Amino acid sequence: MTADARRPQFTPEQLAEVRRLQGLYPDKQGALLPVLHLAQEAYGYVSLEVEEYVAGLFEMSPAHVHEVVTFYTLFFQKPKGRHVVSVCHNLSCHLMNAKGIIGHLEERLGVSPGETTPDGRITFLTVECLCACEQAPMMQVDDRYEGNLTPEKVDRILDGLP
Amino acid sequence: MSENKTSEKIFTRNFHLADSHTLRLYRETGGYTALPKALRMEPAAITEEVKKANLRGLGGAAFPTGVKWGFIPKGSTEPKYLVVNADEGEPGTFKDRYLMERDPHALIEGMVIAARAIGSHTGFVYIRGEYVKPWRVLDGAVKEAYAAGLLGQNIQGSGFDFDIVLHRGAGAYICGEETGLLSSLEGKKGWPKIKPPFPAIKGAFGHPTIVNNVETIMAVPHIINRGAAWFAGLGTKSQGGTRLYSVSGHVVVPGVVEAPVSVTLRQLIYDRCGGIRGGKKLKAVVPGGSSAAILTPDEIDIQMDVEGPKSKGSMIGSAGIIVMDETVSIPEALMVVARFYAHESCGQCTPCRESTGWIYKMSRRIIEGKGRKEDLDTILDVAKRGAGTTICAFYDGAVGPYISYIEKFRSEFEDLIMRSAHA
């Protein structure tokens, strides 16, 4: 389970990691993206409260942190599912039937891209190029790349998720 | 082209070996022998060697690498930074992923040598956030290198210090643009900056900085080991060496292909990747990532160096080759590409922010059967007016496909529009 994103407070170990990351850059602000990754790992997503907390650690305005969080696609601003399934729909994957894979996932999961299944298990996204065009059509499942997809392979992968 | 040139492998020589990412294997196959050599050389001599090798940036812009290194102000006492651009995101391109996963020590060795040449003691590798596996592999390699005294203080007793920091991005194509990347590295949204000043004068955290692509840096140890003349001799007049071509789409064997830059596009498609899948005919090919203008089958007898695609009004870019067979709808392909540029525009410059969205909407309604007669000319007009008016090259990159897809396959677009009820 993740900690409460409404009342964020890093553990002493996490705070030590924040200080270590800040020390790697000539200006500690350089560590903002790495610390946001850390926060998202801890809280599951980057809530407004997490943004404010992180801003405090950097002595910067929460508005700056919000601007950064909203600029990048890998930071979630609301709770995500236990797994994130991101299907590439850029050109090479499009040529190799990404549309069919997306349609299959919509049917199987009962949600559209951008949504999370009602049981909170899977957040389903379509994304731009993941740079694995040689295994098109492909998707990212949490940290893993899965390529040369067919509807059957997609089913096997989803069935294998805890 | 002679056969021995074709068979020369530099970047991919160890790709087939299971432990190619380990320090042990890298050393067993001749790795870290360029480093002691470079540490004994004068920094200016390293830069000179890279210049003579005719190495050009392999991330997209193809700027001569040694010349770029030479822009670092002489005698400056400011800190200097080496930044490796591993934010691979150009649709059709996947070579840096392979390089980092299968030969990370060549990147580390190349970074130490490049750092020595420019007088940097800190290097950052900016890796796209989605690249979790390459990041883990590279992180493991960096730790091995520190433990072996190949990074850190007084490297191999030379008195030279160099540290590497791995920095994960968070999902934004624009952070592959070097000044957008630097903004992101500084803990901001990845907005590109106006040049000049160029990063070599005022880059990361306001200090002189060299930004090089992964593959570019990985060529450096080989150049130091085997000499500039050898590297230059592998290539053409405009560019030395071999490079990695990422081939995807409708070929029999998609993947990363290493070839001298004198290889032709036809050879890559038909000889190296087995030709078109299912015995179908070639319809079109993108030669250098999605930003490159599209080519027709009669335009593929070109060398894949900087000059070849340019001679057909396109560009080599990241050498990401996307092959389309006769079944492909070019209007649909344009809609997919237009969606990408609309999604990834950073929003800073009005012509880019507004035009990418507008062109995506027009291309989408053509596909949805709601195209208007004037749409094609409007797209071409909007595309041409915006070109060259923005801070970075992103919009110019988007213009390549907008114009070429329509100009080369116009009748296909017109057929769709004619059939639509609103024509």
Interface residues (C-beta under 8 A of the other chain):
Chain A: L24 Y25 P26 D27 Q29 G30 A31 L32 L33 P34 L36 H37 F58 H64 E67 V68 F71 Y72 T73 L74 F75 H89 N90 L91 S92 H94 L95 M96 E128 C129 L130 C131 A132 C133 E134 Q135 A136 Q140 D143 R144 Y145
Chain B: P79 E88 G89 E90 P91 G92 T93 F94 D96 R97 T122 R128 G129 E130 Y131 V132 K133 V165 H167 R168 G169 A170 G171 A172 Y173 S184 L185 E186 G187 K188 K189 G190 A204 F205 H207 S246 V247 S248 G249 H250 P254 G255 V256 V286 S290 G320 I322 M324 V328 E332 A333 V336 V337 F340 H343 E344 C346
